[in-house]
Each structure stands twice: as structure tokens, then as C-alpha cells.
Amino acid sequence: MTLPTLTRTLQLRRIAPFSAALLCALVVLCPVLRAQDAGPQAPPPTYKVNRISGTPNPGPPPIPQEEIVAKFAANEDALKKAFDTFTFTQNIRMQELTDPGGDFNVQGQIYTKPDGGRYVRVVGQPASTLKVTHFSLEDVRQIASIPLFPLTSDEVAQYNFKYAGHVQLDQLNTYVFQVKPKLLSRKKRLFEGVIWVDDQDFAIVKSYGKFVSEFAGNGLSLPFTMFESYRENIDNKYWFPTYIRSDDFYKPDDNKNQPPGIPTKGRQRNGKPVQEQHDDTNLDDKTPKNPEDAPDAEDTSIPLRLVIRSSAFKVQTPADVPAQADSSESAPLNPSAPK
């Protein structure tokens, strides 16, 4: 091999690795260059977060809301009028849901006098095995005065209604509405809660809520606030309330929730001091007499349950009204005025 030929061969051997590396780089870069030459690229995909509201939004009801409200309000008018012509038996039971616990049972007859007043007459002797709390006939009168038909046609204008859905309740299909007073009143307790309206009869068949006014509390000296009420079809015509239940707690250290019969200083009703004193001689011997002997408040909160059952509805006759009042008859029931 001549010298020039050897020199050229050596030069080619030195250039070959460089050429191979350059070729590899071009292979890698070519697709990128082609992509860059293709024009603007599509933006990356966007991700939308769907937030679930705590407020129901089922859309509008199948028929206008105003029409549903007008129909069930007209039904309430008829039911309230018919209700006052019926007499029925009412059983009231309050339970201490603790161990040991007790309960209070009383039965009353509800009727209307010629003056239009609604009365309750206690039937038999109340039975009580309560261990810590106390229940009196005055409490029975207050409980019996809970408004039963607060959404009549002359009352619905005071409320805001919000449609919450069309749901099945037992064997019924119902429209559900949230109900809230537009303004609170000093003269009457107004309903705040939820109602279920049958989509065939346009009658309220269930309600759950409380009764509010400008005054503190719910108008009752008892610690019950929320009431769940079920109605039953009477005589295949009237949807009357037959079952009312409320669950709450008695807290010995909370004067606002002190039930009658527990003597305290500064106990209040509707934000005002209550002057009456209660005798505790009928309390169970296990009730602490000395505050130092009582366990911590967290350990002494007692769950209570109130159940009101109404039955034996029948159209009232003169024979159902006592000829004269006796000690078992309460004062007239006034379900509207705050206590």
C-alpha cells in the first residue's frame, strides 16, 4: 500500500465513528423536527371538577310548585276543620333511654266543647317509673298543644318552600319540600322543616321539623325540639296525624333543658326566669341531692324519647263531652300562641 493510500484509509477510520454518531442523532431528531414543522400542537386536556352541593337541586317538580302548595294548603283547611269534629284517644309516653331508666305513660281523651275550645281529659291514673326526670300533667297539656296543621291556606304565605324531590314513602309517592318561615312571629309558633306530600291526594302525609318564634326555645319547657309526625288515612278520607316522635337529651348541668320537677336556680323559659318551684320528693332516691355527688355532665346526659299515638278516631257526639269540668280536664289547648 502506498503512503497516500495509507493516509487516506487512516483518515476515513477516524471519521467513521463521528459519522455514525451524527447519523444516530439525525435519526432521533428527525421525528421531532417533523413534529415542529407540523404547526401548533393541541392543548393538553382539561379536567373539570364537579362539586356536589349540600342543597338538593332535583329540578322543577312535574307540575308547578305553586299548584302543589295551593292544593295541599286547601287540604289542610279541610283537614283542620274536620279534625275538630272528631274525638280520639291519645297516649303519651316519655322514656329515659338509659339503664336503669324509666318511663311515663298517660292516656287522654281529646274533644271539642261548644265554645270551640279543644280539651284533653286524662283517662285513668298516669303511671311513672322515671328515675331522674319528672313529667307532669302540665307537660301533657303543652305536648297536646303542638300545632298539627300549621300550613293552611291562610298560613302558607308566611313560608318559603323549596322543592327537594319526588320520592317513595312506604307505599306512597310523595313530593318533598323544605319549609322555612319568611319572618318569625311573636304571636305564634311557625313550622320549620321538611314535609312529604302525597302526589295523588295532595295531602301532607309526613313532616319533620321544629316550631320557632321570636322567643327563645320552642314554646315548651321540655327538652324536645325536633318532631317527626306521620299521618294515617282515617275513614279513607282524612289524613290525620296519628304518630309523633321526638328524641332529645336531658343534661343536668344545662338549665335551659331542665325538665319540670328538677328544682334549679335560674331555670328559664323563653329567655325569662321561671319563678315556680317544684317538689322533688317524687324523684327516685338515686337522684343526686348534692351536686358534688353527681358524676360528670358528659356521663349524666340522658337520652329521652317522646312518643304520642292517637287512635280510635270517631265523629264527636254530645255524649263525648263531659257535662262539667273535673280535675282530669285540662285547660283549653291553644296550639298557636307561644308559651
Stockholm file with secondary structure:
# STOCKHOLM 1.0

chainA/1-339         MTLPTLTRTLQLRRIAPFSAALLCALVVLCPVLRAQDAGPQAPPPTYKVNRISGTPNPGPPPIPQEEIVAKFAANEDALKKAFDTFTFTQNIRMQELTDPGGDFNVQGQIYTKPDGGRYVRVVGQPASTLKVTHFSLEDVRQIASIPLFPLTSDEVAQYNFKYAGHVQLDQLNTYVFQVKPKLLSRKKRLFEGVIWVDDQDFAIVKSYGKFVSEFAGNGLSLPFTMFESYRENIDNKYWFPTYIRSDDFYKPDDNKNQPPGIPTKGRQRNGKPVQEQHDDTNLDDKTPKNPEDAPDAEDTSIPLRLVIRSSAFKVQTPADVPAQADSSESAPLNPSAPK
#=GR chainA/1-339 SS CCHHHHHHHHHHHHHHHHHHHHHHHHHHHHHHHHHHHTCSCCCCCCCCCCCCCSSCCCCSCSSCHHHHHHHHHHHHHHHHHHHTTEEEEEEEEEEECSSSCCEEEEEEEEEECTTSCEEEEEEEEEEECCSSCCCCHHHHHHHHTSCSCCCCTTTGGGEEEEEEEEEEETTEEEEEEEEEESSCCSSSCEEEEEEEEETTTCCEEEEEEEEECSSSSCSCSSSCCCEEEEEEEETTTEEEEEEEEEEEEECTTCGGGCCTTSCCSSCEETTEECCCCCCCTTSCTTSCSSGGGSCCHHHHCEEEEEEEEEEEEEECCGGGSCSSCCTTBCCCBCSSSCC
#=GC SS_cons         CCHHHHHHHHHHHHHHHHHHHHHHHHHHHHHHHHHHHTCSCCCCCCCCCCCCCSSCCCCSCSSCHHHHHHHHHHHHHHHHHHHTTEEEEEEEEEEECSSSCCEEEEEEEEEECTTSCEEEEEEEEEEECCSSCCCCHHHHHHHHTSCSCCCCTTTGGGEEEEEEEEEEETTEEEEEEEEEESSCCSSSCEEEEEEEEETTTCCEEEEEEEEECSSSSCSCSSSCCCEEEEEEEETTTEEEEEEEEEEEEECTTCGGGCCTTSCCSSCEETTEECCCCCCCTTSCTTSCSSGGGSCCHHHHCEEEEEEEEEEEEEECCGGGSCSSCCTTBCCCBCSSSCC
//
